[in-house]
Amino acid sequence: MNTQIRRGNDRGHADHGWLKSFHTFSFADYYDPKAMGFRALRVINEDRVAAGGGFPRHGHRDMEIISYVLEGALAHKDTTGTAAVIKPGDVQRMSAGTGVQHSEMNASKTDPVHFFQIWIIPDRAGHAPGYEQKSFTTSERQGTLRLVASPDGRDGSISIHQDATLSSGLFAPGEATTHVVAPKRYAWLQVARGVITVNGEKLAAGDGLAAEGPGELAIQGMEDAEVLVFDLA
């Protein structure tokens, strides 16, 4: 199996005071022609927003946008009429489609919020705007990879307009699982926090790993860790 590691320290970084963000792939003022995304996965931004801060109302088109909160709470509003608060364990998908405007604000006036903003290019342009949010318990994700997003919403996952899946896993030291990457499929593994090994290679928070199938990703916790795994066409 072909794999390539992108270390967290190699990511782009922006510090706006109220927002501290790390960009796995090119985004905004950060541009790296060798890091323009991976298959349909276009953006992985790790954002920390100060208390009372956030992204005021702005627009998007033709993108599947997933928010995944690690700590704190994120308040979402959009022009489809949706208003929700996203907390750890929640996975939110907003399909921008033909056009939507939204805001993402720290729901707290006292505590920061730490979350991942993920963009996936849809299978085609022109989908109707849409929104979906589901919660996944710690026990569902402990020591395993729990499917949280898929094209068909199977197994209680949220649905996305792309031949891609997203799984979330929590790993204590020694806990292990394997993700099989089928022929002509690709995987991106992102360490959200903690330390793991993948096929014996040590990865820490902020690190990402790209893989081309066929093959297996053997994941084992070294410190309490949280991991996101994308499986892509």
C-alpha positions in Angstrom: 0.0 0.0 0.0 1.3 3.5 -0.9 1.1 5.9 2.0 2.3 9.5 2.5 2.3 11.4 5.8 1.6 15.1 6.1 2.8 16.3 9.5 0.8 18.8 11.5 3.7 21.2 11.6 3.7 21.4 7.8 0.1 22.7 7.6 -0.7 26.3 6.8 -1.4 28.5 9.8 -3.5 31.7 10.3 -3.8 33.7 13.5 -6.6 36.3 13.5 -6.7 36.8 17.2 -10.3 35.5 17.7 -9.4 32.6 15.3 -6.4 30.3 15.2 -6.6 27.9 12.3 -4.4 25.2 10.8 -5.0 24.3 7.1 -4.2 20.8 6.0 -4.8 21.9 2.4 -4.5 25.2 0.6 -7.1 27.7 1.9 -7.6 31.4 1.9 -4.1 33.1 2.1 -2.3 29.8 2.4 -1.4 28.3 -0.9 0.7 25.2 -1.6 0.3 23.7 -5.1 1.3 20.3 -3.6 -1.6 20.5 -1.1 -4.7 21.3 -3.0 -6.8 18.6 -1.4 -7.0 14.8 -1.7 -9.5 13.3 -4.2 -12.9 14.9 -3.4 -11.6 16.1 0.0 -10.8 19.7 -0.5 -10.5 21.3 3.0 -9.6 20.2 6.5 -9.3 23.2 8.8 -8.6 22.8 12.5 -10.1 25.9 14.0 -10.0 27.4 17.5 -12.5 30.3 18.0 -12.3 32.5 21.1 -15.3 33.1 23.3 -17.8 35.3 21.6 -16.1 35.0 18.2 -17.0 33.3 15.0 -17.7 33.5 11.3 -20.5 35.9 10.5 -23.0 35.3 7.8 -21.3 34.4 4.4 -22.1 32.4 1.3 -21.1 29.1 -0.3 -22.1 27.1 -3.4 -21.6 23.5 -4.5 -19.8 22.2 -1.5 -20.5 19.6 1.2 -19.4 21.3 4.4 -19.0 19.1 7.6 -18.4 20.6 11.1 -17.0 18.3 13.7 -16.6 19.7 17.2 -13.9 18.5 19.6 -14.4 20.9 22.5 -17.0 23.6 23.3 -20.1 24.4 21.3 -20.7 25.9 17.8 -23.9 27.8 17.0 -25.0 27.4 13.4 -27.6 29.5 11.5 -28.3 29.4 7.7 -30.7 30.7 5.1 -32.6 27.3 4.9 -34.0 28.3 8.3 -31.8 26.0 10.3 -30.5 27.0 13.7 -28.6 24.5 15.8 -25.8 24.1 18.3 -23.1 21.5 17.5 -21.3 19.9 20.4 -18.6 17.1 20.8 -20.0 13.9 19.4 -22.2 15.8 16.8 -21.5 15.7 13.1 -23.2 18.4 11.0 -23.4 18.5 7.2 -24.5 21.5 5.2 -24.9 21.1 1.5 -24.3 24.5 -0.1 -25.7 23.4 -3.4 -27.2 26.1 -5.5 -26.3 28.6 -2.8 -26.7 29.1 0.9 -25.6 31.7 3.5 -24.7 30.7 7.0 -22.9 31.8 10.2 -20.8 29.6 12.6 -20.3 31.3 16.0 -18.9 30.2 19.3 -22.0 29.5 21.3 -20.2 30.5 24.5 -19.2 33.9 25.8 -16.7 32.4 28.2 -15.1 29.3 26.6 -13.3 28.7 23.3 -14.6 26.2 20.7 -12.3 23.8 18.9 -13.6 22.1 15.8 -12.8 20.8 12.3 -14.3 22.4 9.2 -14.3 19.9 6.4 -15.2 20.6 2.7 -15.9 17.8 0.3 -16.5 18.5 -3.4 -20.0 17.1 -4.3 -20.6 14.6 -7.1 -22.2 17.3 -9.2 -23.1 21.0 -9.1 -26.7 22.2 -8.5 -27.9 20.1 -5.5 -30.6 21.8 -3.5 -29.2 23.3 -0.2 -29.7 21.0 2.8 -28.7 20.4 6.4 -28.3 17.3 8.6 -26.9 16.8 12.1 -26.6 13.6 14.2 -24.9 12.7 17.5 -22.7 9.7 18.0 -21.9 8.5 21.5 -18.4 7.9 23.0 -19.3 4.2 23.4 -20.2 3.9 19.7 -16.7 5.2 18.7 -14.5 3.8 21.4 -11.8 1.4 20.1 -13.4 1.3 16.6 -14.2 3.4 13.6 -17.9 4.5 13.6 -19.3 5.5 10.2 -20.6 9.0 10.6 -21.1 10.1 7.0 -21.8 8.2 3.8 -23.5 8.7 0.4 -26.6 6.7 1.4 -26.8 7.6 5.1 -26.4 4.0 6.1 -26.0 2.7 9.6 -27.4 5.9 11.0 -24.8 8.2 9.4 -25.4 11.6 7.9 -25.6 11.6 4.1 -23.3 13.4 1.7 -23.5 14.0 -2.1 -20.3 12.2 -2.9 -18.9 8.7 -3.1 -17.0 9.1 0.1 -17.4 8.1 3.7 -16.2 9.6 7.0 -15.6 7.5 10.2 -14.7 8.7 13.7 -12.8 6.7 16.3 -11.6 7.1 19.9 -8.6 5.0 21.0 -7.2 4.5 24.4 -3.6 3.2 24.7 -3.5 -0.3 23.2 -6.9 -0.2 21.6 -6.7 -1.1 17.9 -8.7 -1.5 14.7 -8.1 -1.9 11.0 -9.5 0.1 8.1 -9.5 -1.8 4.8 -8.9 0.3 1.7 -10.4 -1.5 -1.3 -8.7 -1.5 -4.8 -9.2 1.8 -6.6 -10.1 3.5 -3.3 -8.2 6.0 -1.3 -8.1 7.0 2.3 -7.2 10.1 4.3 -6.6 9.6 8.1 -6.5 12.8 10.2 -5.4 12.6 13.9 -7.6 15.1 15.7 -5.9 14.7 19.1 -3.6 12.3 21.0 -1.1 9.8 19.5 -1.6 6.6 17.5 0.4 4.3 15.2 -0.7 3.5 11.7 1.0 0.4 10.3 3.6 1.0 12.9 4.2 4.7 12.1 3.7 7.1 14.9 1.2 9.9 14.2 0.3 12.8 16.6 -2.5 15.4 16.7 -2.5 17.4 13.5 -0.8 14.7 11.4 -2.5 13.3 8.3 -1.9 10.2 6.2 -2.9 9.6 2.6 -3.3 6.0 1.4 -4.0 4.3 -1.9 -5.6 0.9 -1.9 -5.6 -2.0 -1.9 -4.4 -2.5 1.6 -5.1 -2.0 5.3 -4.5 0.8 7.8 -3.8 -0.8 11.2 -4.6 1.8 13.8 -3.5 1.5 17.5 -3.8 4.1 20.3 -0.6 5.1 22.1 -2.2 8.0 24.0 -5.9 8.8 24.3 -6.7 9.7 20.7 -9.4 10.8 18.3 -9.2 10.0 14.6 -11.1 10.8 11.5 -10.8 8.4 8.5 -12.1 9.4 5.0 -12.6 6.7 2.4 -12.8 8.2 -1.1 -13.3 7.2 -4.7 
